[in-house]
Amino acid sequence: MAHGVWITLRLYMKYQLDFEKPILELQRKLEELRRHPEANSMDISLDDEIRRIEKKIEETRKHVYSELTPWQRVQLARHPKRPFALDYIRAILTDFHELHGDRLYADDRAIVGGFARLGDRKLMVIGTQKGRDTKENILRNFGSAHPEGYRKALRLMRLASKFGLPIVTLIDTAGAYPGIGAEERHIAEAIAVNLREMMLLDVPIIAAVIGEGGSGGALGIGVADRVLILENAYYSVISPEGCAAILWKDRAAAARAAEALKITARDLLSLGLVDEIVHEPIGGAQNDPETMAATLKLHLIRHIDELSPLPAEERLRLRYAKFRSFGRFLENTPAPAAEEPPTPDNPPPAPAE
């Protein structure tokens, strides 16, 4: 048993983030104590020390993960062990039948989707999918879809609308693929059409940001009646690194950019850009994928059951009003120009008679 725990610890060390080091150090010390030759003896002092460190680990975990900065949450959103779209589909849904191709050009594996059941509810699920290793990441294009991916997503959404099925989208992408081929095949047009058509679909649409929500790549399947976001996910017009490179000419300022962009779940909820935060297990979804999937399932069921009874016209009206309300501005009257001091060439005005 101890050997298995030690292997788990080594795997955890492989994917540790900088701010998790205090937890890791305590876990390493705990495993050393457990592997001590006297750990299975009647040494009360050793048992007390083990319990003390276990309590300290729990307290440290709660402290570290309750005070995460925006940049640290971005790091958790990108964690390589975090559950991806297909992980949630397999854990939450049954009878999943994946559909392929946009019927125009190709099958983009960065977008997955198909018919499925959520309990006794039939639906269409669509998500952006990353890879676990280099080979799969190349297959999935690192979760960054081409135009054909968004056209496939739209084909599936229209199919769902034809059969009156709710649509669930799972968003986890750094952004749409910006390569030459994608531009030649009109990536911007494909995303724009999706925005327009998703606004007009008359079936319930629920979007959940489960990891990264990068710019138009995320928004291309993100127009929905309800937008949910996992606690450590982010949704942003640009990546923190991209913002830092533009504003500060230095990608190393990513932490500063993440703070300025207001991209965390709490910020987005306070700004009214998302409807609900789905809380994660302590340490992130990757620490307890089963619990995370069960929690997300409950949220999806509740929102589908709330939206389904509404008349289509009412859903469309509320969806339109929701997105029209985004953004705030102040309209100020321009200040009057400052008067120049009088000079020989610019004498003061003559007094009125």
Stockholm file with secondary structure:
# STOCKHOLM 1.0

chainA/1-353         MAHGVWITLRLYMKYQLDFEKPILELQRKLEELRRHPEANSMDISLDDEIRRIEKKIEETRKHVYSELTPWQRVQLARHPKRPFALDYIRAILTDFHELHGDRLYADDRAIVGGFARLGDRKLMVIGTQKGRDTKENILRNFGSAHPEGYRKALRLMRLASKFGLPIVTLIDTAGAYPGIGAEERHIAEAIAVNLREMMLLDVPIIAAVIGEGGSGGALGIGVADRVLILENAYYSVISPEGCAAILWKDRAAAARAAEALKITARDLLSLGLVDEIVHEPIGGAQNDPETMAATLKLHLIRHIDELSPLPAEERLRLRYAKFRSFGRFLENTPAPAAEEPPTPDNPPPAPAE
#=GR chainA/1-353 SS CHHHHHHHHHHHHHTCCGGGHHHHHHHHHHHHHHTSTTTTTTCHHHHHHHHHHHHHHHHHHHHHHHSCCHHHHHHHHTCTTSCCHHHHHHHHCEEEEECCCCSSSCCCTTEEEEEEEETTEEEEEEEECCCSSHHHHHHHGGGCCCHHHHHHHHHHHHHHHHTTCCEEEEEEESCSCCSHHHHHTTHHHHHHHHHHHHHHCCSCEEEEEEEEEEHHHHHTTTCCSEEEEETTCEEESSCHHHHHHHHSSCGGGHHHHHHHHTCBHHHHHHTTSCSEEECCCTTCGGGCHHHHHHHHHHHHHHHHHHHTTSCHHHHHHHHHHHHHTCCCCCCCCCCCCCCCCCBTTBCCCCCCC
#=GC SS_cons         CHHHHHHHHHHHHHTCCGGGHHHHHHHHHHHHHHTSTTTTTTCHHHHHHHHHHHHHHHHHHHHHHHSCCHHHHHHHHTCTTSCCHHHHHHHHCEEEEECCCCSSSCCCTTEEEEEEEETTEEEEEEEECCCSSHHHHHHHGGGCCCHHHHHHHHHHHHHHHHTTCCEEEEEEESCSCCSHHHHHTTHHHHHHHHHHHHHHCCSCEEEEEEEEEEHHHHHTTTCCSEEEEETTCEEESSCHHHHHHHHSSCGGGHHHHHHHHTCBHHHHHHTTSCSEEECCCTTCGGGCHHHHHHHHHHHHHHHHHHHTTSCHHHHHHHHHHHHHTCCCCCCCCCCCCCCCCCBTTBCCCCCCC
//
